[in-house]
Structures are given as C-alpha cells and as structure tokens.
Amino acid sequence: MNQIRLTEPLTVGISQVPHHSAHQDLISKLQSSLSSTPPSFCRLIIKNTKPANRKDYFSEPKLLQVEGRYVAIKTGPNLQLTFKETTRDTTKNIPVDDGSSMASALLPLFSSSDFKACTLQTLEGDYAFKKASTKLRVNRPTFKSPPSAEHNSEKNSIIPPTSPFLHSLGLTDASGAPKPNKKSKLKQCQKFVEIVGKLIKDKGFATSPSDPLEVIDAGCGRGYLTFSLHDHLSSSDIHVRSTGIEARPSLCSDVNAISSSLSSQGDSHFDTLSFEPGYISTYVHSKPRADVLIALHACDTASDDSILTGIHLQAQVIVLSPCCHKEIRRQVERHDYRGEGALRDVMSHGIHRERFSEMVTDGLRGLVLEWKGYDVKVFEFVGGEHTGKNCMITAVKREEELQEEERDRIRTRILDLAEGNGVSEFKLADSLGLELRGRRQVKDSRRMPK
C-alpha cells in the first residue's frame, strides 16, 4: 500500500502552502497521527457549505458533514468515516495504513463545491483550513487524551441487545449476542425503530392508557418489527396498542403465544400487542382508526393496499418498504422507449427495466401520498448487504390541508409520470379516483426486445 507520511516537523502556527497542497498536507498529518504508536489522532470533521433547510429533507440526500474516528476492529485499526446526510448516515472504514484509499475518500470532499471547512484534531495540535483559505492553520490541541477506539455498535443500540423479546423471537441467544444468521435482521430492526420512533416522537402524539397510540403492521410476518417498535415506544413512556396483520393464521398463533409469554413473565406492556390473521385490504373495515401504519416488504399491490388503509383510517404516519413491483413492471415492459433518446438504450436491458419500474412505482406512490396531504421522503434505510429491498417511503400527515391549486399541480405530476412511462393502470390511483387511462396515449404496444 502507498502510505502518506508527514514530511515536516509540527510547529504551532501557519503552514505556508498553496491551497491544493493544504489538502494533501492535512491528509499527511491525518495519516501520521493514525500511524503513530500510540495513535495521536482524536477526531476529523469536514463541514458542508450551509445547513440544510426543510426542502432538503424531501429531496435527494444532501451531505451535511463527515466525521472521522479511530476504531479498532477485527481486521485491525481503521479510520471510520461517517457521512451524515439529511435522510441517513453511512459509514466507511479505511485501514490506517491504506493512505491511497484515505486520499481517494477525502480529496473529492475538499474539491466539492459544497465544501466549507475541515478540522483535524490530534494530541499534538488542531489543524484546520476553510474553503477560501490557502493556508493550513495549526492551533494548540483541544484533546489531552484520545477518545475510546472501541468499536461496538451494540453499545448505542436503540433496542438493547439483551431485550427478552429478541431472544424469544430467535434473533439473539440468552446472552444477547445475535444469532449468526440473524445479524442483518437485527440491523433492520434497529434502523427501522430509529427512523419510525423519531417520526412518532416528532409528531407529538398525546397518549393515555384509555387512548393509546394505534399502530398497525400490515403483512407483519413473524413480527420482528412489530415487537421492536412496540417495545421501544412502550419503553419511551408512550401508551401504545399494536396490531400485526398476517395472512398465515399459524404464524399469528405463534407470535401471539410469544407476546403472551413475555407478558406473563413481567413485560406487561406486551399486553397491548396482538396479531390477527387476515389481509390488509379487508382489515380497513374492522378498525375505527390507525395513528401509525407500517408495511415492510408487502408484495406488489399489497403495498398499495397498505397505503389505502392508512389513508382511509386517517393515519398520521405511514411507513413502507415496498417489495416487488409487478403491476407497473408489466406496463413498463410494453411501453415504447425507442423514441425517448437516451432512455432507448437504457431500457433495452431487463435489469434496467426492473429497477426503473421500481422507481416509477415508488415515485407514483410518493406523489399520491403528497396529493392526499402527506409530507413524503423516499430513501435507503439500510445497506444493500442487509436486504435487497431497502427503499423506504415515509409519509407524515401535514397540519394544514392542501389548497386545491396545489392538489391540482400534484395530480398533473402524477398523470405526467404515468403517461410518460406507459402506465394506465395503477391500483392505488384507481382506488382513490385518479383516472390514468384517459391520459395515456399509446404509441406502440410492442414488447421491448430482450
């Protein structure tokens, strides 16, 4: 590996270097502080140009800040970079002796038009420069001792790993360690509860034992997420009643038995968690209201059924992670993209049509939710290594009703997106009275070549 080494002694003051050399000089000092024995590195902070405003949270993820810390993991010491964006945080570990990878990760950030400033804090000194500066400033150290290098993701887990329900569901062993084949599922549960728990708390629901928060999990399966969210909300002093809806009666019996067992062992908040056999499309008629509706990996139009149920039950928060997108995929397959310029060659490949179908479907879902008065975000909620279906749609009901003019503008966007991709049938829109068929002008119904 090419290593970047400090080539000059440290002095407190100003390094007289050109702006482009300041980038390289800071990386050299970073590498040196990580490679010393013991490491003198403490913290790295790279800031964006300006803080995010409200609209940034409803568009593409915007990078706000990058933070670096020294971590000791099984493969050796690493620089862990955390990329903090408006809708997610992602991390990247770089071995401390891999200077080329370190430079490749950091130099593009410094060259970005969004870059504002960078600060490297070590035991010897604090190094900093700003976008407009051509000099690297060195100040006296902030830290007198380095932060802990322990890399333990469970330490700050929103769900304690020793929670009895995790063991009862078969996710962890008796000591709280994750089962080897359940690590990804645990990761999903932790991230899901972090996201949805914050949405619920920010919404500020007023709850009481006689008027609890009503949560419905559509297509809940074995109830991993249902248990996780219910336990987290109950532990946060929120009175909640959770209902999981699952088509397989035997599975409902199994998880109801687990809930009852936990309740009998002293976890009384599981008294208000239950699972019912059925389909979300018919369940809407048996419930007066839902405050929160969640549906992860509901197949094809079952995701649309879940959205419809949430809308009809006046849910204030709707969260879903869609699975397959067969309804729209069939129509995208038939649509003629030959005259669409750049898309012509993209859409001639099956995998592109599949992914594009997902984007069109979820784009339409998001627009329909906006049309019904929700603030919507679409983002990746866990890494692709944990699940291939990691797109999440969150919708929070607005306090004010949409003006009719705004509803008309959103309706036009829905129709334009559908027509531009050959979509004339969309269950969610059809069920809400948004007629797509009349807008579509069929140019060519021939199937695209494989």
Secondary structure as UniProt FT lines:
FT   STRAND          13..15
FT   HELIX           19..35
FT   STRAND          41..48
FT   HELIX           54..58
FT   STRAND          63..73
FT   TURN            74..75
FT   STRAND          76..85
FT   STRAND          89..95
FT   TURN            96..97
FT   HELIX           99..111
FT   TURN            113..114
FT   STRAND          115..122
FT   STRAND          126..130
FT   TURN            131..132
FT   STRAND          136..139
FT   TURN            153..156
FT   TURN            161..162
FT   HELIX           164..168
FT   TURN            169..170
FT   TURN            174..175
FT   HELIX           180..182
FT   HELIX           183..203
FT   TURN            209..210
FT   STRAND          213..218
FT   TURN            221..222
FT   HELIX           224..235
FT   TURN            236..237
FT   STRAND          240..246
FT   HELIX           249..264
FT   TURN            265..266
FT   HELIX           268..272
FT   STRAND          273..277
FT   HELIX           280..283
FT   HELIX           284..286
FT   STRAND          292..296
FT   TURN            300..301
FT   HELIX           302..312
FT   TURN            313..314
FT   STRAND          317..321
FT   HELIX           326..334
FT   TURN            338..339
FT   HELIX           342..346
FT   TURN            347..348
FT   HELIX           350..371
FT   TURN            372..373
FT   STRAND          374..380
FT   TURN            384..386
FT   STRAND          391..397
FT   HELIX           404..420
FT   TURN            421..422
FT   HELIX           427..431
FT   TURN            432..433
FT   HELIX           437..439
//
